Amino acid sequence: MAKNPRYNPTVGHFVHKKPDYVRVTGEKRQKPPEFKFDLFPLRWTAPIPSAETDYLKSVPHFATMPKHYKLFLDTGFLTSHEIPQEFWDAFVDKHLCLTTDVWQELQPWVENPKCNVWMPDYLVNAIAEEQAGIGHARVSLVSIDDLPSDMAEVANHYVDLLYLRKHYGKQQAERFEIKNGKKPTSAELQKLCAPFIGERGWRFMQKVIESEKPINANDEKTLVNAVFHSILFGDDVVILTRDTDLLEQFYKLVYLIDTHYHSMKLAEIYQQNPGGYELEALPENPLFYKGEGNICINMDHKMVKDIIAQPYQCNCVLFSTSTQPLMTSQRCFVIIRDMERVLQMKARTKGRNTDLFGTMNFHVILDPAYCYGGWGCSIVNDRYLEGKDNGRFKISANDSHLALFTNEGFAQERPEVDSD
């Protein structure tokens, strides 16, 4: 693929003010994504706009944060820019979590730190206690493999869904080269991909495609670890990063889990009174479902309102890199423990949202781009992506489109927004 000036999405986020599709509502609290609705305690909270700050102004926020909060650190948060000692002191007494993949990526910095030179020794000693089985009071080395085996399978399923967003561009580039006998330019690949995945999806994918490094799923494993800790163990979680990829994938991950959870809940509501709803037989569709008996259901998504449980916050905070002064951008999703049931459901059914209708699945959204009659809710025989059997759950065509499409309504409110 032809060389182009390197795309820096973090600069794009903070400097050019074009991180994503911007919805300006004039309201103090952000509207939920498209196809979603406000529901307490399960909700999208008020966003913290991209704003100028500095590390010292952030110190009181982290210093007063309850010590039970778990802070998941991305590799670049420690290795790319100097962090003032006062800022480090403000959060080091919280519970720091490093995934095994992040710890491996940190090794060059541990051996020869170019910045934050006081951190490696502390982390090396803490991780040594973790690996020796002694355990450390304030640092944990975490891995998806540490979860119960059934939950580890579900966690890897969500890693695979997020990874689709990285793999899709490479796949399209390979197909283009086979068909045309040359590698595509960035413009050619954008023209091929953007109509399907949207401009936001393309901006995310562009960095992956232009990188000469092998694609890995380390970011996705960090996010899934953090969100699963919040759901399974009732932890308040904060992910600290300098990479817009993590902020983008965090949003997509909680969107997918939230959508699957509501699918499970609405399936339970429908099963209690199946004769109380208007139904339509779905026409043939070679993309998303197969066989006979596929139906669309006229159900109000707002029927999911009987949730009473203690909420937990799951946050992702993005710090700027090359911009001065320091800027931050934050997303927060409020999680409830009842969401654990949809993870257990997926473990039992190898990835489905329900087990109430035999091998058929219930979707609160039958792919947004192909929603029939505007109803969305459906019971169908899923089609699955073809591929080698790697022992993981198969990915349904509907979930693959939910993962790839970016019309779920990611919005970021800012003090100033470009008119274009």
N, C-alpha and C positions, 0 to 999 in steps of 0.2 A: 504494500500500500504506500502511496506517495507520501513523502514527509510534509508535515505542516507545522506551523508554530505550535509548541506544546500547549495544550489546553489545561488551564488551572481552574478547576471548578470552585475552589475555596475563594480565590480572587473574584470569580464570577459571582459568587454568593454575596460577598460583602462590598466589593468595589463597584461592579457594574450593576448591582441590584437586580439581577435577573436569575435568582436561584431556582425559581419554579413558577408555576402558574399562580398569579396573584389575584386574590379575591378581596376587593375593598368593600366592606359592608357598612362602615361607619359605626359599627357596634363595638362595645368594649370587649365582648367575648366572641371568640371565633365560632362560626357556624360549623357544624359537623360536616364530614365529607359527604359528597353526593351519595344518595341511596342510604344515608344514615340519619339518625335523629338524636336529639338530646335525651339522655336518660341518666338519672342519678342512681347509684354512684358511678355507673359505667359511662364515661363520657370523655370527650376531648376537652381539655381544660383551656383556659385563656392562654394564648401563646405569649411568650416574651419576645417582642420584636428584636430584630437585629439592632443592636444599640452600642454606642461607644461606651467604653468603660476602661478600667485598668485593673491589674491584678490586685492592687491594694484595696480597691473598692469592693472586690469580690471576697476579700478575706472575712469580713463579718458574716457574710452569707454562709460560707463553709464552716466557719468557726462555731456558729450557732446551730448548725445542722445536727440532728440527733445522731449519736454515735452508732446506732444500729444500722444506719444507712450503709448500703453496699455500693462502693464506687468501683466501677469497671473501667480500667484504663486501656486506651488504645495505644499502640506502639508509638506512633508519631507524637502523641501528647507529651511523652517524656523525652524523646530523642531529637526533636527538630528545633525547639526554641527554649531559651532560658526561662525558667520559672523562678520568681523571687522566693527567697527562703521563707518569708512570712506567709506566702500563699501555700507553700508546701506544708508548713507547720499547721496551717488551718485545717487541712484535710487528712494529714497523715494519721491522726488519731481515730479516724473512721475505719471502717472495714474495707480494705483495698482488695480487689479481686483481679488477678491476672489469669487469662486462659493459658493453657500450655503452649498454644501457637504463638501468642503474644510474647511469652517468656522466651521462646526460641528466637523470635525476631529481635528481641532486645539484646541478645548476646554480643553482637559487635559493639553496641553502646556500653554494655557492662564492662567489656574488656578495655575499651578506649573511649570513654565518654567525652563528647565534644561540648556538652552542656549539662547542667544539673549534676555536677560532679559529686555532690553529697548524697545522691540517691542510690547509686548502684550497691554500695556496701550494705545499706539497710535492707534492700530487696534481696541481695544474695544471701544474707544471713537468715532472713525470714523464709525464703524459698527452700533453703537447705533444711530448716526445721520441718517444713511441710513435707518435703520429699523423704525425710527420715522417719516420718510417721509421728513426730512429736507434736506437730501443729504449732501455729503461730497465732497469737491473740488478735492481731490486726491485719494479717495478710493471708490470703487464701490463693492457692494454685488450683484452678478449676478446669474441668473438662466435661464435655458432653458424656464421655464414657463413665464419669462418676455418678451419673443419674441412674436410677433403676433401669434395667434393660428395656422395659417397654416404653418408658419415657425417653430413653436415649434414641429409640427408633423413631419416635414422633419428632424429637428435636432435629434429628438428621433429615427428616422429611421436610421440615421448614427451611433448613439450610439448603436443601436441594431446590426448593421453590425460589428462594432468593437468588441462588446461583444461576438459575435460568436467565436472569436479567444480564448477567455477565457473559454467559455462553452464547446468547442469541446473536449478538453482533459478530462474534468469531465465526459462528456457523454460517451466517449470511455472507460473510466475506469469502469463506471457502467455496460456497456455492457459486458466487459471482465469478471467482477465479476459474472454476471448472467450466463454466458456461462461456466465459469471454476470453480465456487464455491469458489473463493478466489480473494482477491484484487491483482491487478498487481503490480509487482515491477516497479521501474522507467525504467529499461532496457526493460522490456516487453512492457510497454506503449510507450516508444520511438520507438521500433520496429514496433508497430502498427500504430503510428501517423506520424512519420517522413517521410515515403515514400510519404505521401499525402501532408503534410503541409511544408515539407522541414526542413532542420536543423535549419534555422533561426526561423521558426515558432515554432519548438520544444523548442528552448532555451527560447523563450518568454513564451511558455505554461508551461515549467517546473517549473518556479517559482510559477505560479498559482496553479498547481497541488500539489506541495509539501507544500504549505501553509495550515495551519489548519484553517485559517480565512475564513469566508463566502466570496464568490465572490461578488464584487460589481462593479458598473460601474462609480465610482467617477472620475477615471482618464479620462475615455472616455468623460464624461460630461464636464470636464475642457477643453479638447482639442476641442470638438465641439463648446463650448461657444466661445473659442478664435478664431477659424477659421471662424465661422459664423459672429462674430463681424467684422472681416476683410472684408468678402465678402459683408455683408449687409450694413455696416455703413462706409466703406472705411477707416478702422483703420489699422495703422501699429501695429503689435502685436508681443510681445516676451513672450514666455512661459519659465519660469525658474524652473528647476527640478533637483533632484539628482537621479531620477529613470529612468533606461533605458527603462522601459515599456512605458513611455510617449514619448520618442524619437521614439521608434518603432511604436507606435500607431499613432503618428503625421504623420509619413511618410505614413502609410497605409491610413489614413483619406484623406490627400490631394491627394493621388494617386486615391482613389475611386471617389472623387468629380471631379478631373481632367478628369478621364476616362468618367464619366457620361456627363460632359460638352462637351467633344469632340464628344460623341455619339449624343447629341442633335444638335450640329453644323453640323455634317456630314449628319444627317437626313434631315436637312433643305437644304443642298446643293444637296443631291440626289433627293429630292422632286421637285426641280426646273427643273430637266432634267432626269427623271427616265429612258428614253430610251437611255441615253448616256453611260450606263455602262453594262459591261458583268455580267450576272447573272447565278447562278446555284441553282437548287432546292436542298435543304438540305435533306439528308437521314433521316430516322426515328432516333430519339435519345430520349430514355426515361429519360435522365438526365436533359436536359436543356430546351427543348421546346416540344410542343404537337401540335396535330391537323395538318391541311394542310396549304399549301401556305408559308411555311418557306423557305426563300431564303438567299443565301450568295452573296455578292456584291463585285466586284473587284474595290475598291476605294483606292485612294492614301490618306493616313492620312494627308499628308502635304497640302492638299487642304484647311485646316482650317488656313487661313492666313490673313483674313480680319478683324482682331481685332485691333481696335484703341481705347485705353482707358488708363486712368491714372492707373499705377500699384501700388500695396500696398504690403509691405513685411510682411510675416507671418513666424516667427522664433521660433525654439525650441532649447534651450541651456541646455545641460546636464553638471552638475558639478559633479566631482568625490566625492566619500565618504571616503573610508579608505586609499586612495593612497596619498602619499606625494612625490613631491609637488602637489599642486592643479592642476587638469587637467580639460579641458573643451572640449566639442564636440558640434558642432552646425549644424543644418539643416535649410535651408531657402527655402521657396517657394514663388514665386511672384504671387500675386493674382490680378485679374482685376474685376472691378465691373460688367462686363457683365456676370460673372459666377453666379450672382444672378438669372439670367433667368432660369438656370437649377434647382435651388431650387424652384422657382415659378412653373416650369413645374412639378416637383415631387409633389408639393402640389396639383396641379390640377388633376393629373393622379393617385394619390395614389402610387407614387414611380417609375413611368416609366420615360424614358429619352426623350420621344416625345409623341405628340398626333396627329401626321400627318398620322398615318396608323391605325386608329380605335383603337382597343384594343391591337394591336401588338406593340412590342417594337423594338427599334433600338439599336444595340450594336456595338460599334467600335471594341470591342474585344468579340467574342464569346469564352468562356473560353479558355485561352491560351493552356491548356493541350489538348484541343479537337478542336483546330482551324481547320476548314475544308478548304483544298486546300491552306492554308497559307494566305487566304484573310482576314478573321476576321470579317469584317463588315457584319452585318446580320439584317434581319427583321424577327422576330419570335414571336410565341405565347409562352410567358414565362411559364415555370413551376414554382411553388412556393413551399417553404418549408411547410411541414405540421406541425401543432401545434395548440394550443388553440388560439381562437380569443381574443386578449387582447386589441382590439381597435386600434392597431397600423398598419402601412402599412405591408402587406405581403412582405417577402423577396424572390426575385426570386432566382432560383437555380444558375443562372449565377453570380449574385452579391455575393451569399454566397461563391462561389468558388474564385471569385476575392478577397474576404476578407480573405479567409483561405490560399490560395496559396501564396508562397513567391518567385515566379519567376518573379516579376515585376522589379527586377533589383536594389534593395537597395544596393548602393555601398558607401563605405567610404574610402577616400584617406588619407593615413597617411605618415609621413616621413619614417617610417620603417614598413615593412609588413612581417609577417612570410611567408616562402616559401610554407608551407603546407596549 
